[in-house]
Amino acid sequence: MKKLFILLTVLLVLGSACKKGFLNVDETNPNSASSVPASLVLPAALNYTSILMNTPGNFAWINQWYGLWSISGGYSQDASMTGYNEIASFQQVIWDNAYIYLQNIDYLEKNSTGSNLMSYRAIAKIMKAYIYQNLVDIYGNIPYSQALKTDQGILKPKFDDQKAIYEDLVVQLDTAMNIIATTPAGVENPSSKDIIYGGDMAKWQRFANTLKLRMLMNQADMSDRATYIKAEIAATSSIGYLGAGEGAWVNPGYLQSTGQMNPFWERFYNASNSQVADGLTYFVAGQDACEFLINNNDPRKLRFFALPTSGADIKGNYFGVTPLQTVPATSHLGPGMLLAFNQNAPILTDMESLFLQAEAAQRGLISGSAKAFYEAAVTQSVIYEGKKSYWDVTSYVPLTAANAAAYLAQSTLPLVNFDASLNPLKTIITQKWCAMNGLCPMVVWTDYRRTGYPDFIHFSKDANRKSDYPPVRLIYPQTEVSLNNDNVVAQGTIDFFSSKIFWQNR
């Protein structure tokens, strides 16, 4: 699917329907388009969801908080970041843009009610659930039931209970899976307009069920949710989950031109392949990640990170430490993360799906071998990171399943070899943390908040930090405080460190 960036006009026309003065995500623009074909809205909506999740500026703070990335010497550290002392404007772009994109997906859903557009409606439901789930995991209670009803005159939507939202999202995912299952032959298939699966609706079903499994696993350590989780897993178990090579990745036909490349790549490289100023010299390896890769003889070591100019092995910084190691002494992000200007953008990877299945099997919630799922997840990560990059020399040989097998066979390493593990859940989540480096920061943050793993992270070394641990959530953004204040105030006092997301049972 080429040159879908022309659909930005469509997206902005629709997206403006949920802002006032380009700030308010709750109000409407009477000049918004009244009818845009689903076939045009779908690829734009999918593309901009990937931009939300894959623009490094949106979620790089998670990589820094949890030991995957740091910054190098020569740059001033953000004291509010290292001190865990964020303000209401911190990352408000996530909230603002998420609701803009939800408005577009909602438009797609509402305008795909005809029997010939059932596939579009199912995809819209799944993607709406995906964005809302991430918003709940960041903010807790959020506008949900009234959030997209500006056409009904609701300009200041109430906030819904986060647990109730999760439960309704599960219902919406079940509905989407059922729509796909009951779609008759001859119904319009999104085909190339679907820039994730090319119209393969069976994979969309498994994506929906995998997203549902993610949400259920987030609740797995809650003492009162076991019966609910088992019932919900059983209800859609016949559909299965995303397997190796079936991850949800967006690619609209990236072009090697400014504003049209993969959003992650474009943070670090220009269209000319020259480095973006303060890109690879600002973000460098986190020392926790380096130590994990080195100590476990990880074949991905020089794929996640490059060798520093001065030094025989990868090297990073701990978060908030002073003084910082300088640029020549630290490792920048490696070729496994930065494959090419047209690399796919992850939404929900096959690695994550397999790790989720490993966890669910380990907890006795699905059938199958936890070890087999775990090893398949690590193998897919090794293969992905080991692909040939634009920057690799001609003679580079990609990593293979054989490299992964040798890695996993190290019988003295309990965070690698499943049989050697004294705590299989710890091993699963720790390897998931490693695999998500540069791919899905939200998964890393959520997993730590619910399990406490990895348990070796060096959190901020800033002497003026407000807590020894990172915040458990973000506070509501200033845009919402300013324009929907009564409903924000109704949520009570929100604290970075004690106002936990409902599933955080520790």
C-alpha positions as CSV (number, residue, x, y, z in Angstrom):
1,M,0.0,0.0,0.0
2,K,1.9,3.1,-1.2
3,K,1.7,6.8,-0.4
4,L,-1.0,6.6,2.2
5,F,0.4,9.7,3.7
6,I,-2.0,11.7,1.5
7,L,-4.7,10.5,3.9
8,L,-3.4,12.9,6.5
9,T,-5.9,15.4,5.1
10,V,-8.7,12.9,5.8
11,L,-7.4,12.2,9.3
12,L,-7.0,15.8,10.3
13,V,-10.5,16.7,9.0
14,L,-11.9,13.9,11.0
15,G,-9.6,14.4,14.0
16,S,-10.5,18.1,14.3
17,A,-13.9,16.9,15.3
18,C,-12.7,16.3,18.8
19,K,-10.7,19.4,19.6
20,K,-11.3,23.1,20.4
21,G,-8.6,25.5,19.7
22,F,-6.4,22.5,18.7
23,L,-6.3,21.5,22.4
24,N,-9.6,20.2,23.6
25,V,-10.0,16.5,22.8
26,D,-13.6,16.6,24.0
27,E,-15.3,19.2,21.8
28,T,-16.4,19.2,18.2
29,N,-15.8,21.0,15.0
30,P,-19.0,21.6,13.0
31,N,-17.0,21.7,9.8
32,S,-15.8,18.1,10.1
33,A,-16.4,15.8,7.1
34,S,-19.8,14.2,7.0
35,S,-18.9,11.2,4.8
36,V,-15.5,9.6,4.1
37,P,-15.4,6.0,2.7
38,A,-14.3,3.4,5.2
39,S,-11.6,2.3,2.7
40,L,-9.9,5.6,3.1
41,V,-10.4,6.0,6.9
42,L,-9.1,2.6,7.8
43,P,-5.4,2.9,6.6
44,A,-5.1,6.4,8.0
45,A,-6.5,5.3,11.4
46,L,-4.1,2.3,11.5
47,N,-1.1,4.4,10.4
48,Y,-1.7,7.1,13.0
49,T,-2.2,4.6,15.8
50,S,1.2,3.3,14.9
51,I,2.6,6.8,15.0
52,L,1.1,7.3,18.5
53,M,2.8,4.1,19.8
54,N,6.1,4.2,17.9
55,T,7.2,7.8,18.0
56,P,10.1,7.6,20.5
57,G,9.3,11.0,22.1
58,N,6.0,9.6,23.4
59,F,7.3,6.7,25.4
60,A,11.1,6.9,25.6
61,W,10.7,7.8,29.3
62,I,9.7,4.2,30.0
63,N,12.8,2.9,28.4
64,Q,14.8,5.2,30.6
65,W,12.9,4.5,33.8
66,Y,13.3,0.7,33.3
67,G,16.9,0.4,32.4
68,L,16.7,-0.1,28.7
69,W,17.9,3.3,27.6
70,S,19.7,6.2,29.1
71,I,21.2,9.4,27.9
72,S,24.9,10.1,27.3
73,G,27.3,12.6,28.9
74,G,27.3,16.0,27.2
75,Y,23.6,16.4,27.7
76,S,21.8,17.8,30.7
77,Q,19.6,15.3,32.4
78,D,15.9,16.4,32.8
79,A,15.7,16.8,36.6
80,S,11.9,16.3,36.5
81,M,12.4,13.0,34.8
82,T,15.3,11.7,37.0
83,G,13.5,13.0,40.1
84,Y,10.2,11.4,39.2
85,N,8.7,14.9,39.6
86,E,6.5,15.2,36.6
87,I,3.9,17.8,36.0
88,A,0.5,17.8,34.4
89,S,1.9,18.7,31.0
90,F,4.2,15.7,31.0
91,Q,3.5,13.6,27.9
92,Q,0.1,15.1,27.4
93,V,0.5,14.4,23.7
94,I,-0.3,10.8,24.5
95,W,-3.7,11.7,25.9
96,D,-4.5,14.4,23.3
97,N,-3.5,12.4,20.2
98,A,-5.1,9.1,21.5
99,Y,-8.5,10.8,21.7
100,I,-8.0,12.4,18.3
101,Y,-7.3,8.9,16.8
102,L,-10.2,7.4,18.8
103,Q,-12.5,9.9,17.1
104,N,-11.4,8.6,13.7
105,I,-11.7,5.0,14.6
106,D,-15.1,5.7,16.1
107,Y,-16.1,7.3,12.8
108,L,-15.0,4.2,11.0
109,E,-17.0,2.0,13.3
110,K,-20.2,4.1,13.1
111,N,-20.0,4.3,9.3
112,S,-19.4,0.6,8.8
113,T,-22.7,-0.7,10.0
114,G,-23.8,-2.0,6.6
115,S,-23.6,-5.7,6.1
116,N,-21.0,-5.2,3.4
117,L,-18.6,-3.4,5.7
118,M,-18.6,-5.9,8.6
119,S,-14.8,-6.4,8.4
120,Y,-14.2,-2.7,8.7
121,R,-16.4,-2.5,11.8
122,A,-14.7,-5.4,13.4
123,I,-11.2,-3.9,12.9
124,A,-12.5,-0.5,14.3
125,K,-13.8,-2.2,17.4
126,I,-10.4,-4.0,17.9
127,M,-8.3,-0.9,17.4
128,K,-10.6,1.2,19.6
129,A,-10.1,-1.4,22.4
130,Y,-6.4,-1.3,21.8
131,I,-6.1,2.5,22.4
132,Y,-8.5,2.6,25.3
133,Q,-6.6,-0.3,27.0
134,N,-3.4,1.7,26.8
135,L,-5.1,4.8,28.1
136,V,-6.4,2.9,31.1
137,D,-3.0,1.5,31.8
138,I,-1.5,5.0,31.8
139,Y,-4.2,7.0,33.6
140,G,-6.7,4.7,35.3
141,N,-10.2,6.3,35.1
142,I,-10.7,8.0,31.8
143,P,-13.6,9.4,29.6
144,Y,-15.0,6.3,27.9
145,S,-18.8,6.0,27.7
146,Q,-19.3,9.7,26.8
147,A,-15.9,10.5,25.3
148,L,-16.9,10.2,21.6
149,K,-20.4,11.6,21.8
150,T,-19.8,15.2,20.7
151,D,-22.5,14.7,18.1
152,Q,-24.9,14.4,21.1
153,G,-23.7,17.6,22.6
154,I,-21.5,16.0,25.3
155,L,-18.5,18.3,25.3
156,K,-17.3,17.5,28.8
157,P,-17.5,13.7,29.2
158,K,-17.5,12.0,32.6
159,F,-14.8,9.7,33.6
160,D,-15.6,6.0,33.8
161,D,-14.3,3.4,36.3
162,Q,-11.1,1.8,34.9
163,K,-12.1,-1.7,35.9
164,A,-15.5,-1.3,34.3
165,I,-13.8,0.0,31.1
166,Y,-11.6,-3.1,31.0
167,E,-14.6,-5.4,31.3
168,D,-16.5,-3.6,28.5
169,L,-13.4,-3.6,26.3
170,V,-13.4,-7.4,26.7
171,V,-17.0,-7.5,25.6
172,Q,-16.2,-5.3,22.6
173,L,-13.3,-7.6,21.6
174,D,-15.6,-10.6,21.9
175,T,-18.1,-8.8,19.7
176,A,-15.5,-8.0,17.1
177,M,-14.4,-11.7,17.0
178,N,-18.0,-12.8,16.6
179,I,-18.5,-10.3,13.7
180,I,-15.5,-11.8,11.9
181,A,-16.7,-15.3,12.6
182,T,-20.2,-14.6,11.2
183,T,-19.2,-12.5,8.2
184,P,-20.7,-14.1,5.1
185,A,-18.8,-14.7,1.9
186,G,-18.8,-11.9,-0.5
187,V,-18.6,-9.1,2.0
188,E,-16.1,-6.4,1.1
189,N,-12.6,-7.3,2.3
190,P,-10.3,-4.4,3.3
191,S,-7.5,-6.1,1.3
192,S,-4.6,-3.6,0.7
193,K,-6.5,-0.9,2.8
194,D,-5.6,-3.0,5.8
195,I,-2.0,-2.0,6.4
196,I,-1.6,-4.6,9.1
197,Y,-2.9,-7.9,7.8
198,G,-3.9,-7.2,4.2
199,G,-7.4,-8.3,4.9
200,D,-6.6,-11.6,6.6
201,M,-9.5,-11.5,9.0
202,A,-8.5,-14.8,10.8
203,K,-5.4,-13.0,12.0
204,W,-7.5,-10.0,13.1
205,Q,-9.5,-12.5,15.2
206,R,-6.3,-13.8,16.8
207,F,-5.1,-10.3,17.3
208,A,-8.3,-9.5,19.2
209,N,-8.0,-12.6,21.3
210,T,-4.3,-11.8,22.0
211,L,-5.2,-8.3,23.1
212,K,-7.9,-9.8,25.3
213,L,-5.3,-12.2,26.8
214,R,-3.0,-9.2,27.5
215,M,-5.8,-7.5,29.4
216,L,-6.6,-10.7,31.4
217,M,-2.9,-11.3,32.2
218,N,-2.7,-7.8,33.5
219,Q,-5.3,-8.8,36.1
220,A,-3.8,-12.2,36.8
221,D,-2.3,-11.4,40.3
222,M,-5.6,-9.9,41.5
223,S,-7.0,-12.1,44.2
224,D,-10.6,-11.7,43.2
225,R,-10.3,-12.1,39.4
226,A,-9.4,-15.8,38.9
227,T,-12.9,-17.0,38.1
228,Y,-13.5,-14.1,35.7
229,I,-10.2,-14.6,33.9
230,K,-10.7,-18.4,33.5
231,A,-14.2,-17.9,32.1
232,E,-13.1,-15.2,29.6
233,I,-10.2,-17.2,28.3
234,A,-12.4,-20.3,27.9
235,A,-15.1,-18.3,26.0
236,T,-12.8,-17.6,23.1
237,S,-10.1,-20.3,23.5
238,S,-11.0,-21.9,20.2
239,I,-9.9,-18.8,18.2
240,G,-6.3,-19.1,19.5
241,Y,-3.6,-16.4,19.6
242,L,-1.1,-14.8,17.4
243,G,1.7,-17.2,16.6
244,A,5.2,-16.8,15.2
245,G,5.3,-14.5,12.3
246,E,1.7,-13.2,12.9
247,G,2.4,-10.1,14.9
248,A,0.4,-6.9,14.2
249,W,2.8,-4.6,12.4
250,V,1.9,-1.5,10.5
251,N,3.4,-0.6,7.2
252,P,1.6,2.0,4.9
253,G,4.4,1.9,2.3
254,Y,7.0,4.0,4.0
255,L,9.0,6.3,1.7
256,Q,12.5,7.6,2.1
257,S,11.3,11.1,2.5
258,T,10.9,13.4,5.5
259,G,7.6,12.7,7.3
260,Q,7.0,9.5,5.4
261,M,9.4,7.1,7.0
262,N,8.9,4.7,9.9
263,P,8.3,7.1,12.9
264,F,10.9,5.3,15.1
265,W,13.6,5.4,12.4
266,E,12.9,9.0,11.6
267,R,13.7,10.1,15.2
268,F,17.3,9.0,14.5
269,Y,17.9,9.3,10.8
270,N,17.1,11.8,8.1
271,A,15.9,10.9,4.6
272,S,19.5,11.2,3.5
273,N,20.5,8.5,6.0
274,S,22.5,11.1,8.0
275,Q,21.9,11.1,11.7
276,V,19.3,13.4,13.2
277,A,21.0,15.9,15.5
278,D,20.9,14.7,19.1
279,G,19.4,11.4,18.1
280,L,21.9,8.6,18.5
281,T,24.2,10.8,20.6
282,Y,21.4,11.6,23.1
283,F,19.7,8.2,23.6
284,V,22.2,5.5,24.5
285,A,22.1,2.1,26.1
286,G,20.8,1.6,29.6
287,Q,23.4,-0.1,31.7
288,D,20.9,-2.6,33.2
289,A,20.2,-3.8,29.7
290,C,23.9,-4.0,28.9
291,E,24.7,-6.0,32.0
292,F,21.8,-8.4,31.2
293,L,22.9,-9.0,27.7
294,I,26.6,-9.4,28.6
295,N,26.1,-11.6,31.6
296,N,23.8,-14.0,29.7
297,N,25.9,-14.3,26.5
298,D,23.0,-12.9,24.6
299,P,23.3,-13.1,20.7
300,R,21.2,-9.9,20.5
301,K,23.8,-7.9,22.3
302,L,25.3,-6.1,19.3
303,R,21.9,-5.9,17.7
304,F,20.2,-3.9,20.5
305,F,23.3,-1.8,21.0
306,A,26.4,-0.8,19.0
307,L,30.0,-1.0,20.4
308,P,31.1,2.4,21.7
309,T,33.9,4.2,20.0
310,S,36.1,3.6,23.0
311,G,35.6,0.3,24.7
312,A,35.6,-3.4,24.0
313,D,32.0,-4.2,24.9
314,I,28.6,-2.5,25.0
315,K,28.3,0.2,27.7
316,G,25.5,2.4,29.0
317,N,24.5,4.6,31.8
318,Y,22.3,4.0,34.8
319,F,19.3,6.4,34.9
320,G,19.9,9.6,36.8
321,V,23.6,8.8,37.6
322,T,26.2,11.5,37.7
323,P,28.5,11.9,36.0
324,L,27.3,10.3,32.8
325,Q,29.6,8.3,30.6
326,T,30.4,10.4,27.5
327,V,29.2,9.7,23.9
328,P,32.4,7.9,22.8
329,A,32.2,5.7,25.9
330,T,28.6,4.6,25.5
331,S,26.7,2.4,23.0
332,H,24.1,4.0,20.8
333,L,21.0,2.1,19.7
334,G,21.9,-0.8,17.4
335,P,21.0,-2.1,14.0
336,G,18.5,-4.6,15.3
337,M,16.3,-1.7,16.4
338,L,17.1,0.5,13.4
339,L,16.7,-1.8,10.5
340,A,15.7,0.6,7.7
341,F,13.5,3.6,6.9
342,N,10.7,1.3,5.9
343,Q,10.8,-1.2,8.8
344,N,7.4,-2.3,10.1
345,A,6.0,-0.4,13.1
346,P,4.8,-2.7,15.9
347,I,1.3,-2.6,17.4
348,L,1.3,-6.0,19.1
349,T,4.2,-8.3,18.3
350,D,4.3,-12.1,17.9
351,M,7.0,-12.1,20.6
352,E,4.6,-10.5,23.1
353,S,1.8,-12.9,22.1
354,L,4.1,-15.9,22.7
355,F,5.3,-14.5,26.1
356,L,1.7,-13.9,27.1
357,Q,0.8,-17.5,26.2
358,A,3.9,-18.7,28.1
359,E,2.7,-16.8,31.2
360,A,-0.9,-18.0,30.8
361,A,0.3,-21.6,30.4
362,Q,2.6,-21.3,33.4
363,R,-0.4,-20.0,35.5
364,G,-2.5,-23.0,34.3
365,L,-4.9,-20.8,32.3
366,I,-4.4,-22.2,28.8
367,S,-3.2,-25.5,27.6
368,G,0.2,-26.0,26.1
369,S,3.8,-26.0,27.3
370,A,4.9,-22.8,29.0
371,K,8.5,-23.7,28.1
372,A,7.6,-24.1,24.4
373,F,5.8,-20.8,24.3
374,Y,8.7,-19.1,26.1
375,E,11.3,-20.5,23.8
376,A,9.3,-19.6,20.7
377,A,9.0,-16.0,22.0
378,V,12.8,-15.7,22.6
379,T,13.5,-17.3,19.3
380,Q,11.3,-14.8,17.5
381,S,13.0,-12.0,19.3
382,V,16.5,-13.3,18.3
383,I,15.4,-13.7,14.6
384,Y,13.8,-10.2,14.6
385,E,16.8,-8.4,16.1
386,G,19.1,-10.4,14.0
387,K,17.7,-9.3,10.6
388,K,20.0,-7.6,8.2
389,S,19.9,-3.9,8.7
390,Y,20.6,-1.0,6.3
391,W,23.8,-0.4,8.3
392,D,25.1,-4.0,8.3
393,V,28.0,-4.9,6.1
394,T,27.4,-7.0,3.0
395,S,28.9,-10.0,4.7
396,Y,26.6,-9.9,7.8
397,V,24.9,-13.2,8.5
398,P,21.4,-12.8,10.2
399,L,20.7,-14.5,13.4
400,T,18.6,-17.7,13.2
401,A,16.6,-20.1,15.2
402,A,19.9,-22.1,15.7
403,N,21.4,-19.0,17.5
404,A,18.4,-18.8,19.7
405,A,18.5,-22.5,20.5
406,A,22.2,-22.3,21.6
407,Y,21.3,-19.3,23.7
408,L,18.4,-21.0,25.4
409,A,20.5,-24.1,26.1
410,Q,22.8,-22.4,28.6
411,S,21.9,-24.6,31.5
412,T,23.6,-22.4,34.2
413,L,21.6,-19.3,33.4
414,P,18.2,-19.2,35.1
415,L,17.0,-16.1,33.3
416,V,17.7,-17.8,30.0
417,N,17.2,-21.6,30.4
418,F,13.7,-22.4,31.3
419,D,14.5,-25.7,33.0
420,A,17.1,-24.0,35.1
421,S,14.7,-21.3,36.3
422,L,13.8,-21.2,40.0
423,N,10.9,-18.8,39.1
424,P,9.5,-19.4,35.6
425,L,7.3,-16.3,35.7
426,K,10.3,-14.2,36.6
427,T,12.2,-15.7,33.7
428,I,9.3,-15.1,31.2
429,I,8.8,-11.5,32.2
430,T,12.5,-10.7,32.3
431,Q,13.1,-12.0,28.8
432,K,10.0,-10.2,27.7
433,W,11.5,-6.9,29.1
434,C,14.6,-7.6,27.0
435,A,12.7,-8.4,23.8
436,M,10.5,-5.3,24.0
437,N,13.5,-3.0,24.0
438,G,12.8,-0.5,21.2
439,L,9.5,-2.1,20.4
440,C,6.8,-1.7,23.0
441,P,7.7,0.3,26.1
442,M,4.1,0.3,27.5
443,V,4.4,-3.5,27.9
444,V,7.6,-3.1,30.0
445,W,6.0,-0.5,32.3
446,T,2.8,-2.5,32.8
447,D,4.6,-5.8,33.4
448,Y,6.8,-4.3,36.1
449,R,3.9,-2.6,37.8
450,R,2.0,-5.9,38.0
451,T,4.8,-8.4,38.6
452,G,7.8,-6.5,39.9
453,Y,10.1,-8.0,37.3
454,P,12.8,-7.5,36.2
455,D,13.9,-7.2,39.8
456,F,17.5,-6.0,39.1
457,I,16.7,-2.5,37.7
458,H,18.7,0.4,39.0
459,F,16.1,3.0,39.4
460,S,16.9,6.7,39.4
461,K,20.2,7.7,41.0
462,D,19.1,11.3,41.4
463,A,19.7,12.4,45.0
464,N,16.7,14.6,44.8
465,R,14.3,12.0,43.5
466,K,10.8,12.0,45.1
467,S,10.7,8.2,45.3
468,D,13.0,5.2,45.1
469,Y,10.7,3.8,42.4
470,P,9.1,5.2,39.2
471,P,5.6,6.5,39.2
472,V,2.8,4.0,39.0
473,R,0.8,6.2,36.6
474,L,0.7,9.5,34.9
475,I,-1.6,12.3,36.1
476,Y,-4.2,13.8,34.0
477,P,-2.8,16.2,31.4
478,Q,-3.1,20.0,31.6
479,T,-5.3,20.1,28.5
480,E,-8.0,18.0,30.3
481,V,-7.6,19.9,33.5
482,S,-8.2,23.1,31.7
483,L,-11.1,22.1,29.6
484,N,-12.9,19.3,31.5
485,N,-11.9,20.4,35.0
486,D,-15.1,19.4,36.9
487,N,-14.7,15.8,35.8
488,V,-11.0,15.7,36.5
489,V,-11.6,17.1,40.0
490,A,-14.2,14.4,40.6
491,Q,-11.4,11.8,40.4
492,G,-10.0,13.0,43.7
493,T,-6.4,13.6,44.5
494,I,-4.2,11.7,42.0
495,D,-0.7,10.8,43.2
496,F,2.1,9.6,40.9
497,F,3.2,7.0,43.5
498,S,0.1,5.7,45.2
499,S,-2.8,6.1,42.8
500,K,-2.4,2.7,41.3
501,I,-4.0,1.2,38.2
502,F,-6.7,-1.2,39.4
503,W,-4.8,-4.3,38.3
504,Q,-1.7,-3.4,40.2
505,N,-1.9,-5.8,43.1
506,R,1.5,-5.1,44.7
